[in-house]
Amino acid sequence: MSNLDNFISKLRKSGLRPTKQRLKICEVLFTPQETFHFTVNDLTQIIEEKLDEKISLATVYNTVHAFKNKGYLKEISVSTDKSYFDTNTNLHHHFYDTKENQLIDIDFSQIELKNIPSPPKGKSIKEIDVVINVENDSQ
């Protein structure tokens, strides 16, 4: 399956029409060999710089959230008002550099979780995300 066919499939499975702008978003998200972390604003800027394409923030936001809801992206909340998205949807954790505003992957096997509390009645644990805040030693 070609990249274009793959992008169209992901868009349609996410409930979105495969427009030119959304295909450009897919190109940035799903073509790189390495996974990456981004905010919606970061992604909008990357698209403008790398593809010389202007896409509205609303289109980027809606597309990213549709992909997240379908499981193609993972959302990592680092504070009450800031979320990053990750193209690596496998189980793993993160360091968050509070000064550089950067997420760094931690392999799932590097963290051992013990004494996990039982969820509230009628709830089940879906996933556990560990985010460890770090900063440079010299600060």
C-alpha positions, 0 to 999 in steps of 0.5 A: 500500500502506498503512503497516499493510500495509507493516508487516505485510509487513516483519514477515512477510518478517523471519519475525515474526508481526505482533503489536500490539507489533511493529506499534508498533515498525514505526510508530516505525521506518518512519513518520518522514520522516527516518531516525534512529539508535538503540540498542535501549534508545533505541527502547524509550524512544521507544516508551514516551514517544511511543506510551505503550506498554510493550514488553519489551526482548526483543521490541524487541531480537528485532524490531530484529535480525530487521529488521537481518538482512532488510536493513531496518535497518543496524547500526553498531558504535561500540565493542565493547559499543555498537551503533546501528541506522540506518533509512537502509540506503543506503551512507553513513558516520558521525561519532560524537560520543563525548560526546553518543553521537550518530551523524551521517550522512556522504554516501558520496561525501564519503569516498574510500577508497584502498589497501583491503587484499585480504580473507583467503583465502576471504573477500570484502568485503561493505561498508565502514563508516567511523565517525569519532569526534568531540567538541566543540572546547571539551572 
